[in-house]
Amino acid sequence: MSAARSGDRGAFGQIVVRYQDRLFTAVLRLVGDHDDARELTQEAFTRALMSLDNFRGDAQPYTWLFRIAMNLAISRLRKASRRRTFSLDAPMNGNGRSTGADDQASSLVDRVSNARADAPDVTAERREARQQVLAALGRLDGEYRAILVMRDIEGFDYQQMAEVLDLPLGTLKSRLFRARLALRDELKGYMQPKT
Amino acid sequence: MGPSTEDIEAKLAAFVDGELDAAGRDDIEKHLLANPQHRKLLDDLMRGRALLRDLPREGAPPEILDSIQGHLERRLLLDEESAAVAGRRGSGGLRRFMAVAAVLMLTATLGLVIYSVLPSGKTGGDLAAALERSESAASTDAMPAPTETRVARSDARPSATDADVRDRAIAAATDAIRGAAGGTAGGEFARMAEPDVAHPAVPDAALAMGGGAVDEVAPVIVLATDDRAATERDLSAVLLDNRVVYEQVALPALGARRFADAGAREEAGESIFVAKKITRAQYQAIEQALQSPARARKQAVAQATQQQYQAFRQGYGVAKDELGATDAAKSGIGGVLAKEDAATSAEGQAAQQMGAAARPNGGKITGVAMDSAKSAASQPADVIASGDKLKVEFPGMMQSNVGGPQTVEVGADGSIQIAPLEPIAVAGLTTDQVQQKLAGLFGEGKVSPSGPIVVERELSENEALGKEAEPLTDVVIVVRSSNFEEAAPATQPAGEMGLPSAAPATAPATPATSSTAPSSYAPSTQPGN
């Protein structure tokens, strides 16, 4: 990163190569759409390139990249949620959100899980679990989704999350707990023991 | 005071993550021992966490790296270029700023012209009523009354690309229309057409797309409907009411032309034209022509004087020798005339059979449009004076006796000479009085005409244009519809049609600059000349 900041464009290219899969996956989990994720990841790298001078050395490069990408993704999710229309016929869960066919959840399942359906090392049960959790993740609010992606998928520590999300530590942990509760609610049907 | 809910939730989150300190873990374990149902909940949270962690990492599409590499290369090139042109950066920035400013200004001015608006509630069935109102207004020497379809120019300066701003412009224009509705009947349009220094002038460059600039304060007519047929009807009615000439009305020669980008706008449901607001006399002439049976109109053209013929030829795009054709479609008569001919062919034949007696002036229809223009302009014009030209005809009489029809000029002594008669004093008389005088003269002789003697006064070109000599003012017409399935008929370029440059010097503030082509409609003399 320091080489990139000093004008070594090739060094920035190495950063892209190193983090692109991870960042793309994180954005994909956030937005649930493959094309959107590709576009947002490109945009995040581009913005990072344009603002290399603003990068502070006290943060990890990936944290910095993720913060840019997450802000872009959340902005995209907010716009999408404004455009989204809910069916009056769709059943609502306790949070007042539709539990019916959600575009983003469907997209997550269709685009992500199906893309991996042919992986030979994935058992049917595991594939089912992934589909379920992706669908559940897609139904969550953007904020909860971002917290879960950062913590449980990306493995950020609390301090990093608090910096990225600009939240006090206690508040961050509280929201993490609530996000996990929300995910559990979405997965309730899957988690209940089958009779 | 116990811990807050947020504190408890934070502790539970850390417990799930295994990051709670020993004291915290003990507290929770004690609680779970007392409340075993809560263990299931925390187990579920841990399982969900595990499921998320089990999600695979996806491979980034290659486009991402390609895109970033492209950015890097361009940035490298830009850096090199910027270093090479560093000394010129300041002036280049100014040029870019000026260019952006010019584009913004152009957009704003175009928006000003185009997106003034009025919703049209008028239907085609109102056309007759509109004409009647106009006729009534003309009879009282007033301009045609405005209809509920409005002519307006917005004070707002909307952007063509900003729907919200455009909507505000529409609202502003509508308010302006409503505000003007209480004014003098028929005066609304005139006011709109007047130069107003309070409004920013529309630069010529902004409106030069059609090959010529329109008036700086050109009013805008916008018709917004969702039905093409209704729009055409409304457009005709509105333009007639407001004395605006448009190709759909009758006389494209008076100045309807299209913006060069009309084709592109038609795809977006808009057609933009530049037309001419005409004089009251011209309006009356068109109205008369539109109401006349097509056959009679052909006769009128066929029997017109050379100047009148030129005017009609330019108006209808038809050669004189074609006018005898019974099939209007073959005659080359375009647009409205052709359609009306088909629609009124039976009426035209009936009029022909009825002959001269069917006409209100008791005879031929020579210069019907011009006659109607004359009567509409002012009644005193009917009083014959020196220099006037009279057309006279003595039906059934031998050419050797009187001849006819013939045109005679009123001499300086106020008389006309019709051989072999003695000079006949006509100055100060009306055509009807001259007709009676001629009938009396023949009644005294041995030879009499077989029908009513026809006496008509030919109008000067200036009279045909209207005594008030009101300038032909450019008007921008926007026809907006989302359901047009076909494009509006094309209009010939102004230059090809020999459009008049009819901008009397009495109104220099609103020059009509659409054409410089010569025309018989271009007044060779101004009022008072």
Contacts between the chains, C-beta under 8 A, distances in Angstrom:
chain1	res1	chain2	res2	distance
A	9	B	72	4.6
A	9	B	75	6.7
A	9	B	76	5.9
A	10	B	72	8.0
A	12	B	68	7.7
A	12	B	72	6.6
A	13	B	65	7.8
A	13	B	68	6.9
A	13	B	69	6.4
A	13	B	72	6.1
A	16	B	64	7.2
A	16	B	65	5.8
A	16	B	68	4.8
A	17	B	65	6.6
A	20	B	60	3.9
A	20	B	64	5.4
A	20	B	65	6.3
A	21	B	57	5.9
A	21	B	58	6.9
A	21	B	59	5.6
A	21	B	60	4.9
A	22	B	57	6.6
A	23	B	60	7.5
A	24	B	58	6.1
A	24	B	59	7.7
A	24	B	60	3.9
A	24	B	61	7.3
A	24	B	64	6.6
A	25	B	57	4.8
A	25	B	58	4.5
A	25	B	60	8.0
A	28	B	58	5.7
A	29	B	55	7.0
A	34	B	61	7.9
A	38	B	60	7.6
A	38	B	61	4.8
A	38	B	63	6.2
A	38	B	64	6.2
A	41	B	60	6.6
A	41	B	64	5.4
A	42	B	63	7.1
A	42	B	64	5.2
A	42	B	67	4.7
A	42	B	68	7.1
A	45	B	64	6.8
A	45	B	67	7.7
A	45	B	68	4.9
A	46	B	67	7.4
A	46	B	68	6.9
A	46	B	71	5.7
A	49	B	68	6.9
A	49	B	71	5.9
A	49	B	72	7.2
A	49	B	75	7.2
A	112	B	58	7.0
A	115	B	58	7.8
A	116	B	56	6.2
A	119	B	56	7.8
A	126	B	54	7.3
A	129	B	51	5.8
A	129	B	54	7.1
A	130	B	51	7.7
A	130	B	54	6.9
A	130	B	55	6.0
A	130	B	56	7.5
A	132	B	51	7.7
A	133	B	48	7.3
A	133	B	51	4.3
A	133	B	52	6.2
A	133	B	54	7.9
A	133	B	55	6.7
A	134	B	55	7.0
A	137	B	52	7.3
A	148	B	52	6.0
A	151	B	17	7.6
A	152	B	49	5.0
A	152	B	52	3.9
A	152	B	53	5.6
A	153	B	52	5.5
A	153	B	53	6.8
A	153	B	55	6.2
A	158	B	19	7.7
A	169	B	10	7.7
A	170	B	6	5.7
A	170	B	7	6.5
A	170	B	10	4.8
A	171	B	6	6.5
A	171	B	10	7.9
A	172	B	10	7.9
A	173	B	9	6.9
A	173	B	10	3.5
A	173	B	11	7.8
A	173	B	13	4.3
A	173	B	14	6.0
A	174	B	5	7.7
A	174	B	6	4.3
A	174	B	7	7.9
A	174	B	9	3.9
A	174	B	10	4.9
A	174	B	13	7.0
A	176	B	13	4.5
A	177	B	9	4.2
A	177	B	10	7.0
A	177	B	12	5.1
A	177	B	13	3.9
A	177	B	16	7.5
A	177	B	45	7.7
A	178	B	9	6.6
A	180	B	13	7.2
A	180	B	16	6.7
A	180	B	45	4.5
A	180	B	48	5.8
A	180	B	49	6.6
A	181	B	45	7.0
A	183	B	48	4.7
A	183	B	52	7.6
A	184	B	41	7.6
A	184	B	44	4.7
A	184	B	45	5.9
A	184	B	48	5.4
A	187	B	44	7.9
A	187	B	48	6.0
A	187	B	51	7.4
A	191	B	44	5.8
A	191	B	47	6.5
A	191	B	48	7.8
